[in-house]
Amino acid sequence: MKQQRGGFALGVVLGLLVGLAVALAVALYITKAPIPFVNKVPPRTAEQDTAETERNRNWDPNAPLGGKAAARQAAAATAASASAAPVAPAGPVVAASAAATGLATTAAGVAATAAASASGAAKAPARDPAAILSGVDSSKPEPDPFFYFVQAGAFSRADEADQQRAKLALSGMNAKITEREQAGRTVYRVRLGPFQTRIDADNLQSRLQESSIESQIVRVERP
């Protein structure tokens, strides 16, 4: 009986060893690696780590906002230079020619205006008599399908967004901070609103520009 038990235990041990050897051989064949559990992905170089650090350091969530501000400043500078361009004085002959041209243009404009008025009157749709009697004007524009926010900045850190909100509060403006995932990072947006019309949002944006605070208008579709 003891010999049988010893033979059985030895068979179990030998079977486990054979199974482990077969499993190791299969793993080596599948991975085709000389040593098992070796990472076949090459390690990152120091240059790649440095480039990634520089990109994260120079990343600015307000870059689109800055581009719009620069475009507005360039447009304002172009308009100012155009308005400041000198006008050469016209001689008697040129002045007379300009006066004649102006009279001809005025006459043509009056004729075109009259023709347009007549055409518009002919093409204008007739109003519903029932609507006239009821006092309901069917020609009123449809309500705005959007409401608007004025965004006073987007920041990658929550404390910077809190500082911007505190700055707006000192000016009597109540702003809110919302979070959003952008390019795998959390962006903290400082917004004022909502406003029911675009005109109200434009007025507030003008106030922020007078205070040297860059902003942009964001519209959101009504539910």
N, CA and C atoms as a LAMMPS dump frame, in Angstrom:
ITEM: TIMESTEP
0
ITEM: NUMBER OF ATOMS
669
ITEM: BOX BOUNDS ff ff ff
-5.0000000000000000e+02 5.0000000000000000e+02
-5.0000000000000000e+02 5.0000000000000000e+02
-5.0000000000000000e+02 5.0000000000000000e+02
ITEM: ATOMS id mol type element x y z
1 1 1 N 0.827 -1.199 0
2 1 2 C 0 0 0
3 1 3 C 0.861 1.247 0
4 2 1 N 1.977 1.251 0.821
5 2 2 C 2.86 2.417 0.861
6 2 3 C 3.527 2.629 -0.481
7 3 1 N 3.936 1.51 -1.152
8 3 2 C 4.567 1.648 -2.458
9 3 3 C 3.582 2.225 -3.477
10 4 1 N 2.316 1.809 -3.405
11 4 2 C 1.321 2.335 -4.328
12 4 3 C 1.101 3.829 -4.118
13 5 1 N 1.036 4.258 -2.829
14 5 2 C 0.827 5.681 -2.549
15 5 3 C 2.032 6.497 -3.02
16 6 1 N 3.258 5.961 -2.762
17 6 2 C 4.443 6.692 -3.211
18 6 3 C 4.494 6.795 -4.729
19 7 1 N 4.104 5.732 -5.438
20 7 2 C 4.093 5.79 -6.898
21 7 3 C 3.055 6.772 -7.429
22 8 1 N 1.906 6.834 -6.783
23 8 2 C 0.859 7.779 -7.216
24 8 3 C 1.312 9.227 -7.039
25 9 1 N 1.938 9.527 -5.857
26 9 2 C 2.433 10.89 -5.608
27 9 3 C 3.512 11.263 -6.599
28 10 1 N 4.406 10.324 -6.883
29 10 2 C 5.461 10.604 -7.848
30 10 3 C 4.877 10.85 -9.242
31 11 1 N 3.854 10.088 -9.611
32 11 2 C 3.207 10.3 -10.913
33 11 3 C 2.556 11.668 -11.01
34 12 1 N 1.904 12.126 -9.911
35 12 2 C 1.276 13.458 -9.915
36 12 3 C 2.312 14.539 -10.103
37 13 1 N 3.435 14.418 -9.37
38 13 2 C 4.499 15.432 -9.47
39 13 3 C 5.064 15.457 -10.881
40 14 1 N 5.347 14.252 -11.447
41 14 2 C 5.88 14.208 -12.794
42 14 3 C 4.881 14.767 -13.823
43 15 1 N 3.601 14.486 -13.615
44 15 2 C 2.584 15.037 -14.528
45 15 3 C 2.537 16.551 -14.483
46 16 1 N 2.637 17.148 -13.259
47 16 2 C 2.645 18.612 -13.14
48 16 3 C 3.861 19.206 -13.834
49 17 1 N 5.033 18.584 -13.655
50 17 2 C 6.246 19.102 -14.286
51 17 3 C 6.14 19.045 -15.805
52 18 1 N 5.607 17.912 -16.305
53 18 2 C 5.447 17.804 -17.748
54 18 3 C 4.457 18.846 -18.275
55 19 1 N 3.362 19.07 -17.557
56 19 2 C 2.374 20.075 -17.984
57 19 3 C 2.96 21.476 -18
58 20 1 N 3.76 21.818 -16.972
59 20 2 C 4.394 23.14 -16.944
60 20 3 C 5.357 23.303 -18.112
61 21 1 N 6.125 22.236 -18.416
62 21 2 C 7.071 22.317 -19.531
63 21 3 C 6.331 22.525 -20.855
64 22 1 N 5.205 21.82 -21.051
65 22 2 C 4.429 21.98 -22.276
66 22 3 C 3.849 23.391 -22.378
67 23 1 N 3.311 23.91 -21.235
68 23 2 C 2.749 25.26 -21.246
69 23 3 C 3.815 26.299 -21.56
70 24 1 N 5.008 26.152 -21.001
71 24 2 C 6.096 27.099 -21.271
72 24 3 C 6.497 27.047 -22.739
73 25 1 N 6.554 25.832 -23.299
74 25 2 C 6.913 25.716 -24.718
75 25 3 C 5.873 26.386 -25.608
76 26 1 N 4.584 26.208 -25.298
77 26 2 C 3.527 26.845 -26.077
78 26 3 C 3.617 28.359 -25.98
79 27 1 N 3.886 28.882 -24.751
80 27 2 C 3.996 30.333 -24.57
81 27 3 C 5.151 30.895 -25.367
82 28 1 N 6.292 30.204 -25.361
83 28 2 C 7.446 30.669 -26.132
84 28 3 C 7.165 30.64 -27.63
85 29 1 N 6.421 29.655 -28.082
86 29 2 C 6.099 29.569 -29.514
87 29 3 C 5.157 30.691 -29.946
88 30 1 N 4.171 30.995 -29.083
89 30 2 C 3.183 32.036 -29.435
90 30 3 C 3.832 33.413 -29.43
91 31 1 N 4.543 33.735 -28.367
92 31 2 C 5.148 35.074 -28.25
93 31 3 C 6.395 35.23 -29.079
94 32 1 N 7.018 34.108 -29.453
95 32 2 C 8.251 34.136 -30.23
96 32 3 C 9.319 34.982 -29.572
97 33 1 N 9.383 34.953 -28.253
98 33 2 C 10.376 35.7 -27.492
99 33 3 C 11.334 34.719 -26.867
100 34 1 N 12.612 35.029 -26.806
101 34 2 C 13.564 34.105 -26.186
102 34 3 C 13.344 33.946 -24.703
103 35 1 N 12.8 34.975 -24.077
104 35 2 C 12.542 34.912 -22.639
105 35 3 C 11.087 35.275 -22.42
106 36 1 N 10.342 34.482 -21.678
107 36 2 C 8.916 34.823 -21.489
108 36 3 C 8.753 36.086 -20.667
109 37 1 N 7.553 36.724 -20.857
110 37 2 C 7.146 37.905 -20.094
111 37 3 C 8.072 39.1 -20.353
112 38 1 N 8.683 39.159 -21.51
113 38 2 C 9.52 40.306 -21.872
114 38 3 C 8.639 41.29 -22.64
115 39 1 N 8.699 42.564 -22.309
116 39 2 C 7.905 43.582 -22.983
117 39 3 C 8.524 43.851 -24.346
118 40 1 N 7.772 43.565 -25.421
119 40 2 C 8.29 43.731 -26.766
120 40 3 C 8.117 45.153 -27.291
121 41 1 N 7.436 46.035 -26.544
122 41 2 C 7.266 47.43 -26.967
123 41 3 C 8.528 48.208 -26.619
124 42 1 N 9.162 48.91 -27.549
125 42 2 C 10.4 49.641 -27.227
126 42 3 C 10.119 50.749 -26.219
127 43 1 N 11.029 51.005 -25.301
128 43 2 C 10.817 52.07 -24.304
129 43 3 C 10.868 53.45 -24.943
130 44 1 N 10.209 54.418 -24.293
131 44 2 C 10.212 55.802 -24.772
132 44 3 C 11.588 56.415 -24.553
133 45 1 N 11.998 57.217 -25.522
134 45 2 C 13.298 57.874 -25.411
135 45 3 C 13.169 59.173 -24.617
136 46 1 N 14.316 59.693 -24.198
137 46 2 C 14.316 60.949 -23.438
138 46 3 C 13.824 62.111 -24.306
139 47 1 N 14.105 62.071 -25.636
140 47 2 C 13.639 63.157 -26.513
141 47 3 C 12.118 63.171 -26.62
142 48 1 N 11.506 61.98 -26.671
143 48 2 C 10.045 61.932 -26.728
144 48 3 C 9.424 62.468 -25.446
145 49 1 N 9.987 62.098 -24.294
146 49 2 C 9.467 62.622 -23.029
147 49 3 C 9.616 64.136 -22.961
148 50 1 N 10.75 64.669 -23.436
149 50 2 C 10.96 66.123 -23.408
150 50 3 C 9.967 66.836 -24.314
151 51 1 N 9.718 66.276 -25.529
152 51 2 C 8.763 66.897 -26.445
153 51 3 C 7.35 66.889 -25.862
154 52 1 N 6.96 65.779 -25.217
155 52 2 C 5.627 65.717 -24.601
156 52 3 C 5.495 66.725 -23.476
157 53 1 N 6.548 66.905 -22.687
158 53 2 C 6.52 67.891 -21.593
159 53 3 C 6.374 69.31 -22.131
160 54 1 N 7.083 69.64 -23.235
161 54 2 C 6.986 70.973 -23.82
162 54 3 C 5.587 71.235 -24.368
163 55 1 N 4.975 70.213 -25.005
164 55 2 C 3.613 70.402 -25.514
165 55 3 C 2.625 70.663 -24.381
166 56 1 N 2.758 69.919 -23.286
167 56 2 C 1.844 70.132 -22.16
168 56 3 C 2.094 71.478 -21.492
169 57 1 N 3.353 71.931 -21.49
170 57 2 C 3.669 73.2 -20.843
171 57 3 C 3.124 74.378 -21.64
172 58 1 N 3.177 74.308 -22.972
173 58 2 C 2.746 75.415 -23.812
174 58 3 C 1.286 75.31 -24.225
175 59 1 N 0.579 74.303 -23.75
176 59 2 C -0.829 74.141 -24.139
177 59 3 C -1.675 75.233 -23.512
178 60 1 N -2.486 75.921 -24.313
179 60 2 C -3.293 77.032 -23.85
180 60 3 C -4.726 76.804 -24.3
181 61 1 N -5.659 76.569 -23.378
182 61 2 C -7.05 76.352 -23.795
183 61 3 C -7.704 77.59 -24.377
184 62 1 N -7.079 78.803 -24.171
185 62 2 C -7.654 80.042 -24.691
186 62 3 C -7.052 80.43 -26.032
187 63 1 N -6.327 79.485 -26.689
188 63 2 C -5.691 79.825 -27.964
189 63 3 C -6.716 80.263 -29.016
190 64 1 N -7.874 79.553 -29.187
191 64 2 C -8.861 80.037 -30.164
192 64 3 C -9.379 81.424 -29.841
193 65 1 N -9.537 81.737 -28.556
194 65 2 C -10.019 83.048 -28.154
195 65 3 C -9.018 84.125 -28.528
196 66 1 N -7.726 83.849 -28.32
197 66 2 C -6.698 84.815 -28.675
198 66 3 C -6.665 85.086 -30.167
199 67 1 N -6.899 84.041 -30.987
200 67 2 C -6.914 84.235 -32.428
201 67 3 C -8.038 85.152 -32.869
202 68 1 N -9.214 84.985 -32.24
203 68 2 C -10.329 85.859 -32.594
204 68 3 C -10.04 87.301 -32.182
205 69 1 N -9.424 87.495 -31.012
206 69 2 C -9.109 88.851 -30.567
207 69 3 C -8.119 89.505 -31.507
208 70 1 N -7.096 88.762 -31.96
209 70 2 C -6.112 89.326 -32.884
210 70 3 C -6.774 89.704 -34.203
211 71 1 N -7.724 88.866 -34.677
212 71 2 C -8.417 89.177 -35.925
213 71 3 C -9.244 90.444 -35.791
214 72 1 N -9.896 90.615 -34.62
215 72 2 C -10.686 91.833 -34.415
216 72 3 C -9.794 93.055 -34.385
217 73 1 N -8.625 92.958 -33.708
218 73 2 C -7.721 94.101 -33.664
219 73 3 C -7.189 94.448 -35.042
220 74 1 N -6.862 93.423 -35.861
221 74 2 C -6.373 93.687 -37.222
222 74 3 C -7.444 94.368 -38.061
223 75 1 N -8.707 93.921 -37.934
224 75 2 C -9.792 94.544 -38.686
225 75 3 C -9.992 95.99 -38.264
226 76 1 N -9.9 96.274 -36.938
227 76 2 C -10.049 97.648 -36.453
228 76 3 C -8.927 98.532 -36.968
229 77 1 N -7.692 98.01 -36.995
230 77 2 C -6.563 98.792 -37.494
231 77 3 C -6.724 99.095 -38.975
232 78 1 N -7.212 98.134 -39.761
233 78 2 C -7.428 98.353 -41.194
234 78 3 C -8.494 99.427 -41.44
235 79 1 N -9.586 99.361 -40.66
236 79 2 C -10.641 100.368 -40.81
237 79 3 C -10.128 101.756 -40.444
238 80 1 N -9.306 101.856 -39.386
239 80 2 C -8.778 103.157 -38.962
240 80 3 C -7.853 103.739 -40.017
241 81 1 N -6.977 102.901 -40.613
242 81 2 C -6.073 103.402 -41.644
243 81 3 C -6.83 103.843 -42.893
244 82 1 N -7.925 103.123 -43.226
245 82 2 C -8.713 103.502 -44.394
246 82 3 C -9.418 104.842 -44.182
247 83 1 N -9.939 105.061 -42.953
248 83 2 C -10.63 106.323 -42.674
249 83 3 C -9.672 107.495 -42.606
250 84 1 N -8.388 107.239 -42.269
251 84 2 C -7.405 108.313 -42.142
252 84 3 C -6.698 108.619 -43.444
253 85 1 N -7.01 107.955 -44.559
254 85 2 C -6.334 108.196 -45.837
255 85 3 C -6.659 109.589 -46.345
256 86 1 N -5.656 110.379 -46.802
257 86 2 C -5.916 111.747 -47.279
258 86 3 C -6.68 111.739 -48.59
259 87 1 N -7.464 112.769 -48.788
260 87 2 C -8.262 112.932 -50.005
261 87 3 C -7.705 114.11 -50.77
262 88 1 N -7.325 113.886 -52.014
263 88 2 C -6.741 114.953 -52.826
264 88 3 C -7.828 115.928 -53.25
265 89 1 N -7.544 117.241 -53.194
266 89 2 C -8.553 118.24 -53.61
267 89 3 C -8.801 118.138 -55.114
268 90 1 N -10.025 118.283 -55.502
269 90 2 C -10.408 118.185 -56.907
270 90 3 C -10.385 119.563 -57.541
271 91 1 N -9.947 119.64 -58.785
272 91 2 C -9.931 120.897 -59.518
273 91 3 C -11.316 121.26 -59.997
274 92 1 N -11.44 122.395 -60.647
275 92 2 C -12.769 122.837 -61.114
276 92 3 C -13.395 121.85 -62.089
277 93 1 N -12.559 121.337 -63.032
278 93 2 C -13.124 120.422 -64.035
279 93 3 C -13.559 119.115 -63.38
280 94 1 N -12.689 118.611 -62.469
281 94 2 C -13.023 117.366 -61.775
282 94 3 C -14.246 117.545 -60.898
283 95 1 N -14.351 118.703 -60.23
284 95 2 C -15.51 118.955 -59.366
285 95 3 C -16.787 118.999 -60.181
286 96 1 N -16.738 119.667 -61.361
287 96 2 C -17.936 119.726 -62.194
288 96 3 C -18.335 118.349 -62.686
289 97 1 N -17.324 117.557 -63.086
290 97 2 C -17.631 116.195 -63.539
291 97 3 C -18.233 115.365 -62.423
292 98 1 N -17.668 115.525 -61.2
293 98 2 C -18.196 114.772 -60.068
294 98 3 C -19.625 115.179 -59.746
295 99 1 N -19.912 116.498 -59.871
296 99 2 C -21.27 116.961 -59.592
297 99 3 C -22.253 116.375 -60.595
298 100 1 N -21.836 116.362 -61.89
299 100 2 C -22.718 115.787 -62.904
300 100 3 C -22.936 114.303 -62.67
301 101 1 N -21.843 113.633 -62.325
302 101 2 C -21.973 112.197 -62.048
303 101 3 C -22.877 111.952 -60.854
304 102 1 N -22.743 112.813 -59.805
305 102 2 C -23.601 112.656 -58.625
306 102 3 C -25.062 112.852 -58.946
307 103 1 N -25.367 113.875 -59.812
308 103 2 C -26.761 114.099 -60.181
309 103 3 C -27.314 112.899 -60.955
310 104 1 N -26.486 112.366 -61.873
311 104 2 C -26.95 111.208 -62.639
312 104 3 C -27.168 110.005 -61.736
313 105 1 N -26.244 109.81 -60.775
314 105 2 C -26.387 108.687 -59.852
315 105 3 C -27.624 108.838 -58.975
316 106 1 N -27.878 110.087 -58.52
317 106 2 C -29.062 110.333 -57.678
318 106 3 C -30.345 110.04 -58.438
319 107 1 N -30.39 110.501 -59.721
320 107 2 C -31.582 110.239 -60.521
321 107 3 C -31.794 108.742 -60.733
322 108 1 N -30.678 108.052 -61.032
323 108 2 C -30.8 106.608 -61.227
324 108 3 C -31.236 105.916 -59.944
325 109 1 N -30.719 106.39 -58.787
326 109 2 C -31.113 105.79 -57.512
327 109 3 C -32.58 105.997 -57.212
328 110 1 N -33.084 107.209 -57.517
329 110 2 C -34.509 107.479 -57.275
330 110 3 C -35.367 106.568 -58.145
331 111 1 N -34.963 106.419 -59.427
332 111 2 C -35.739 105.549 -60.315
333 111 3 C -35.707 104.101 -59.846
334 112 1 N -34.509 103.65 -59.41
335 112 2 C -34.411 102.27 -58.937
336 112 3 C -35.233 102.061 -57.677
337 113 1 N -35.232 103.07 -56.776
338 113 2 C -36.019 102.95 -55.541
339 113 3 C -37.508 102.863 -55.843
340 114 1 N -37.955 103.687 -56.798
341 114 2 C -39.368 103.65 -57.166
342 114 3 C -39.741 102.306 -57.774
343 115 1 N -38.847 101.789 -58.651
344 115 2 C -39.136 100.497 -59.261
345 115 3 C -39.165 99.391 -58.228
346 116 1 N -38.204 99.455 -57.26
347 116 2 C -38.177 98.431 -56.22
348 116 3 C -39.414 98.501 -55.348
349 117 1 N -39.857 99.721 -55.04
350 117 2 C -41.07 99.866 -54.213
351 117 3 C -42.273 99.288 -54.933
352 118 1 N -42.376 99.582 -56.238
353 118 2 C -43.509 99.046 -56.988
354 118 3 C -43.447 97.528 -57.063
355 119 1 N -42.229 96.999 -57.287
356 119 2 C -42.094 95.544 -57.356
357 119 3 C -42.402 94.899 -56.015
358 120 1 N -41.928 95.541 -54.917
359 120 2 C -42.202 94.987 -53.596
360 120 3 C -43.667 95.017 -53.257
361 121 1 N -44.336 96.097 -53.679
362 121 2 C -45.769 96.174 -53.411
363 121 3 C -46.52 95.107 -54.195
364 122 1 N -46.018 94.817 -55.426
365 122 2 C -46.706 93.796 -56.215
366 122 3 C -46.47 92.407 -55.661
367 123 1 N -45.239 92.178 -55.097
368 123 2 C -44.916 90.852 -54.606
369 123 3 C -45.305 90.632 -53.154
370 124 1 N -45.687 91.681 -52.422
371 124 2 C -46.014 91.529 -51.003
372 124 3 C -47.241 90.657 -50.842
373 125 1 N -47.192 89.648 -49.996
374 125 2 C -48.358 88.771 -49.82
375 125 3 C -49.468 89.492 -49.072
376 126 1 N -50.68 89.188 -49.444
377 126 2 C -51.832 89.802 -48.794
378 126 3 C -52.014 89.221 -47.402
379 127 1 N -52.305 90.074 -46.431
380 127 2 C -52.513 89.632 -45.057
381 127 3 C -53.904 89.03 -44.897
382 128 1 N -53.978 88.106 -44.003
383 128 2 C -55.242 87.424 -43.738
384 128 3 C -56.198 88.394 -43.062
385 129 1 N -57.415 88.604 -43.646
386 129 2 C -58.365 89.533 -42.986
387 129 3 C -58.714 89.107 -41.578
388 130 1 N -58.802 87.792 -41.333
389 130 2 C -59.131 87.337 -39.974
390 130 3 C -58.027 87.722 -38.999
391 131 1 N -56.768 87.635 -39.464
392 131 2 C -55.67 88.019 -38.586
393 131 3 C -55.681 89.505 -38.311
394 132 1 N -56.064 90.325 -39.331
395 132 2 C -56.141 91.774 -39.115
396 132 3 C -57.215 92.106 -38.104
397 133 1 N -58.388 91.473 -38.229
398 133 2 C -59.482 91.754 -37.295
399 133 3 C -59.136 91.308 -35.876
400 134 1 N -58.413 90.173 -35.741
401 134 2 C -58.085 89.673 -34.401
402 134 3 C -56.899 90.382 -33.786
403 135 1 N -56.198 91.2 -34.563
404 135 2 C -55.046 91.921 -34.023
405 135 3 C -53.779 91.097 -33.956
406 136 1 N -53.738 89.91 -34.567
407 136 2 C -52.563 89.049 -34.556
408 136 3 C -51.772 89.287 -35.827
409 137 1 N -50.524 89.666 -35.691
410 137 2 C -49.666 89.925 -36.841
411 137 3 C -48.862 88.665 -37.149
412 138 1 N -49.196 88.008 -38.278
413 138 2 C -48.511 86.764 -38.637
414 138 3 C -47.12 87.004 -39.203
415 139 1 N -46.76 88.286 -39.453
416 139 2 C -45.444 88.585 -40.019
417 139 3 C -44.362 88.754 -38.966
418 140 1 N -44.67 88.534 -37.701
419 140 2 C -43.68 88.683 -36.634
420 140 3 C -42.608 87.611 -36.779
421 141 1 N -41.343 87.952 -36.493
422 141 2 C -40.271 86.943 -36.627
423 141 3 C -40.419 85.84 -35.589
424 142 1 N -39.95 84.68 -35.945
425 142 2 C -40.006 83.549 -35.023
426 142 3 C -39.046 83.767 -33.855
427 143 1 N -39.327 83.186 -32.696
428 143 2 C -38.421 83.358 -31.552
429 143 3 C -37.054 82.739 -31.817
430 144 1 N -36.047 83.292 -31.162
431 144 2 C -34.663 82.814 -31.335
432 144 3 C -34.567 81.377 -30.815
433 145 1 N -34.069 80.443 -31.645
434 145 2 C -33.963 79.049 -31.181
435 145 3 C -32.773 78.811 -30.259
436 146 1 N -31.978 79.837 -29.942
437 146 2 C -30.798 79.676 -29.1
438 146 3 C -30.849 80.651 -27.931
439 147 1 N -30.163 80.291 -26.868
440 147 2 C -29.821 81.274 -25.843
441 147 3 C -28.309 81.331 -25.743
442 148 1 N -27.784 82.412 -25.152
443 148 2 C -26.384 82.766 -25.322
444 148 3 C -25.667 82.904 -23.981
445 149 1 N -24.384 82.546 -23.989
446 149 2 C -23.481 82.751 -22.861
447 149 3 C -22.306 83.615 -23.333
448 150 1 N -21.747 84.369 -22.397
449 150 2 C -20.505 85.098 -22.649
450 150 3 C -19.411 84.407 -21.844
451 151 1 N -18.47 83.778 -22.544
452 151 2 C -17.388 83.031 -21.886
453 151 3 C -16.185 83.943 -21.712
454 152 1 N -15.792 84.143 -20.453
455 152 2 C -14.694 85.046 -20.116
456 152 3 C -13.389 84.303 -19.925
457 153 1 N -13.263 83.116 -20.484
458 153 2 C -11.992 82.392 -20.404
459 153 3 C -12.202 80.925 -20.109
460 154 1 N -11.218 80.115 -20.515
461 154 2 C -11.186 78.684 -20.218
462 154 3 C -9.798 78.367 -19.678
463 155 1 N -9.746 77.649 -18.55
464 155 2 C -8.487 77.445 -17.846
465 155 3 C -8.29 75.958 -17.575
466 156 1 N -7.028 75.589 -17.494
467 156 2 C -6.695 74.194 -17.202
468 156 3 C -6.618 73.92 -15.712
469 157 1 N -6.683 74.953 -14.888
470 157 2 C -6.627 74.786 -13.431
471 157 3 C -7.833 75.46 -12.798
472 158 1 N -8.369 74.816 -11.767
473 158 2 C -9.582 75.336 -11.128
474 158 3 C -9.314 76.636 -10.384
475 159 1 N -8.117 76.79 -9.793
476 159 2 C -7.849 78.019 -9.039
477 159 3 C -7.765 79.228 -9.969
478 160 1 N -7.28 79.041 -11.203
479 160 2 C -7.246 80.158 -12.144
480 160 3 C -8.66 80.573 -12.54
481 161 1 N -9.55 79.592 -12.729
482 161 2 C -10.944 79.92 -13.033
483 161 3 C -11.6 80.647 -11.868
484 162 1 N -11.287 80.257 -10.627
485 162 2 C -11.837 80.951 -9.463
486 162 3 C -11.344 82.389 -9.399
487 163 1 N -10.092 82.633 -9.75
488 163 2 C -9.57 83.998 -9.761
489 163 3 C -10.29 84.859 -10.802
490 164 1 N -10.556 84.291 -11.972
491 164 2 C -11.278 85.045 -13.004
492 164 3 C -12.702 85.353 -12.563
493 165 1 N -13.358 84.387 -11.924
494 165 2 C -14.714 84.635 -11.438
495 165 3 C -14.721 85.71 -10.356
496 166 1 N -13.703 85.711 -9.463
497 166 2 C -13.618 86.738 -8.433
498 166 3 C -13.385 88.112 -9.05
499 167 1 N -12.583 88.177 -10.109
500 167 2 C -12.341 89.451 -10.791
501 167 3 C -13.625 89.999 -11.395
502 168 1 N -14.434 89.114 -11.982
503 168 2 C -15.715 89.547 -12.537
504 168 3 C -16.682 89.965 -11.436
505 169 1 N -16.63 89.279 -10.292
506 169 2 C -17.516 89.64 -9.187
507 169 3 C -17.206 91.042 -8.672
508 170 1 N -15.931 91.443 -8.661
509 170 2 C -15.573 92.8 -8.243
510 170 3 C -16.156 93.849 -9.182
511 171 1 N -16.396 93.465 -10.437
512 171 2 C -17.01 94.38 -11.402
513 171 3 C -18.527 94.285 -11.405
514 172 1 N -19.099 93.524 -10.476
515 172 2 C -20.546 93.388 -10.387
516 172 3 C -21.142 92.373 -11.334
517 173 1 N -20.346 91.417 -11.8
518 173 2 C -20.834 90.403 -12.744
519 173 3 C -20.776 89.035 -12.083
520 174 1 N -21.884 88.32 -12.134
521 174 2 C -21.981 87.006 -11.519
522 174 3 C -21.695 85.939 -12.559
523 175 1 N -20.549 85.291 -12.444
524 175 2 C -20.139 84.259 -13.399
525 175 3 C -20.222 82.887 -12.752
526 176 1 N -20.287 81.868 -13.592
527 176 2 C -20.316 80.479 -13.146
528 176 3 C -19.185 79.709 -13.826
529 177 1 N -18.717 78.651 -13.162
530 177 2 C -17.64 77.811 -13.671
531 177 3 C -18.225 76.453 -14.046
532 178 1 N -17.971 76.036 -15.277
533 178 2 C -18.4 74.718 -15.751
534 178 3 C -17.167 73.942 -16.212
535 179 1 N -17.243 72.619 -16.094
536 179 2 C -16.119 71.756 -16.466
537 179 3 C -16.448 71.009 -17.759
538 180 1 N -15.391 70.757 -18.547
539 180 2 C -15.562 70.012 -19.789
540 180 3 C -14.247 69.318 -20.131
541 181 1 N -14.367 68.094 -20.676
542 181 2 C -13.194 67.36 -21.133
543 181 3 C -12.82 67.837 -22.533
544 182 1 N -11.568 68.253 -22.722
545 182 2 C -11.087 68.741 -24.002
546 182 3 C -9.675 68.224 -24.234
547 183 1 N -9.51 67.446 -25.293
548 183 2 C -8.205 66.866 -25.647
549 183 3 C -7.638 66.053 -24.497
550 184 1 N -8.505 65.323 -23.801
551 184 2 C -8.055 64.469 -22.708
552 184 3 C -7.754 65.21 -21.422
553 185 1 N -8.074 66.491 -21.34
554 185 2 C -7.832 67.28 -20.133
555 185 3 C -9.13 67.933 -19.683
556 186 1 N -9.199 68.271 -18.42
557 186 2 C -10.368 68.956 -17.87
558 186 3 C -10.159 70.462 -18.006
559 187 1 N -11.112 71.14 -18.658
560 187 2 C -11.051 72.576 -18.872
561 187 3 C -12.146 73.22 -18.03
562 188 1 N -11.786 74.289 -17.32
563 188 2 C -12.724 75.01 -16.458
564 188 3 C -13.099 76.312 -17.163
565 189 1 N -14.396 76.408 -17.542
566 189 2 C -14.882 77.547 -18.314
567 189 3 C -15.628 78.517 -17.408
568 190 1 N -15.316 79.811 -17.555
569 190 2 C -15.962 80.87 -16.774
570 190 3 C -16.969 81.551 -17.695
571 191 1 N -18.262 81.422 -17.374
572 191 2 C -19.314 81.931 -18.254
573 191 3 C -20.283 82.808 -17.49
574 192 1 N -20.865 83.771 -18.219
575 192 2 C -21.921 84.635 -17.706
576 192 3 C -23.154 84.404 -18.567
577 193 1 N -24.296 84.345 -17.932
578 193 2 C -25.526 84.103 -18.674
579 193 3 C -26.354 83.02 -18
580 194 1 N -27.34 82.485 -18.697
581 194 2 C -27.648 82.67 -20.117
582 194 3 C -28.42 83.95 -20.416
583 195 1 N -28.367 84.406 -21.691
584 195 2 C -29.099 85.56 -22.186
585 195 3 C -30.079 85.087 -23.255
586 196 1 N -31.242 85.709 -23.275
587 196 2 C -32.3 85.296 -24.18
588 196 3 C -32.076 85.782 -25.609
589 197 1 N -31.326 86.892 -25.776
590 197 2 C -31.089 87.448 -27.105
591 197 3 C -29.603 87.664 -27.308
592 198 1 N -29.192 87.699 -28.563
593 198 2 C -27.787 87.942 -28.901
594 198 3 C -27.392 89.379 -28.564
595 199 1 N -28.352 90.308 -28.61
596 199 2 C -28.039 91.707 -28.326
597 199 3 C -27.564 91.859 -26.889
598 200 1 N -28.243 91.185 -25.942
599 200 2 C -27.824 91.281 -24.536
600 200 3 C -26.412 90.721 -24.348
601 201 1 N -26.13 89.607 -25.023
602 201 2 C -24.784 89.028 -24.923
603 201 3 C -23.736 89.961 -25.516
604 202 1 N -24.07 90.627 -26.648
605 202 2 C -23.115 91.557 -27.263
606 202 3 C -22.85 92.75 -26.356
607 203 1 N -23.881 93.233 -25.67
608 203 2 C -23.693 94.372 -24.757
609 203 3 C -22.754 94.005 -23.613
610 204 1 N -22.924 92.805 -23.047
611 204 2 C -22.046 92.392 -21.959
612 204 3 C -20.618 92.172 -22.462
613 205 1 N -20.478 91.651 -23.658
614 205 2 C -19.127 91.462 -24.212
615 205 3 C -18.435 92.812 -24.41
616 206 1 N -19.197 93.845 -24.796
617 206 2 C -18.611 95.182 -24.933
618 206 3 C -18.125 95.703 -23.588
619 207 1 N -18.892 95.459 -22.516
620 207 2 C -18.454 95.869 -21.18
621 207 3 C -17.168 95.166 -20.778
622 208 1 N -17.062 93.883 -21.092
623 208 2 C -15.84 93.148 -20.758
624 208 3 C -14.646 93.667 -21.552
625 209 1 N -14.85 94.034 -22.806
626 209 2 C -13.757 94.581 -23.602
627 209 3 C -13.292 95.922 -23.048
628 210 1 N -14.223 96.723 -22.546
629 210 2 C -13.828 97.989 -21.925
630 210 3 C -12.989 97.764 -20.672
631 211 1 N -13.178 96.632 -20.004
632 211 2 C -12.388 96.28 -18.825
633 211 3 C -11.157 95.456 -19.174
634 212 1 N -10.826 95.363 -20.478
635 212 2 C -9.653 94.613 -20.954
636 212 3 C -9.756 93.124 -20.61
637 213 1 N -10.96 92.574 -20.695
638 213 2 C -11.184 91.149 -20.452
639 213 3 C -11.637 90.52 -21.763
640 214 1 N -10.819 89.593 -22.265
641 214 2 C -11.165 88.912 -23.505
642 214 3 C -12.319 87.927 -23.256
643 215 1 N -13.217 87.851 -24.229
644 215 2 C -14.384 86.98 -24.07
645 215 3 C -14.868 86.561 -25.445
646 216 1 N -15.755 85.58 -25.453
647 216 2 C -16.394 85.132 -26.679
648 216 3 C -17.819 84.721 -26.357
649 217 1 N -18.671 84.766 -27.375
650 217 2 C -20.089 84.445 -27.213
651 217 3 C -20.312 83.005 -27.652
652 218 1 N -21.006 82.245 -26.799
653 218 2 C -21.312 80.848 -27.058
654 218 3 C -22.83 80.7 -27.095
655 219 1 N -23.339 80.131 -28.156
656 219 2 C -24.782 79.919 -28.242
657 219 3 C -25.109 78.453 -28.024
658 220 1 N -26.221 78.224 -27.344
659 220 2 C -26.672 76.867 -27.019
660 220 3 C -28.109 76.738 -27.474
661 221 1 N -28.413 75.635 -28.14
662 221 2 C -29.775 75.43 -28.652
663 221 3 C -30.74 75.219 -27.495
664 222 1 N -31.896 75.848 -27.624
665 222 2 C -32.904 75.7 -26.585
666 222 3 C -33.441 74.264 -26.563
667 223 1 N -33.756 73.746 -25.389
668 223 2 C -34.295 72.38 -25.323
669 223 3 C -35.705 72.313 -25.902
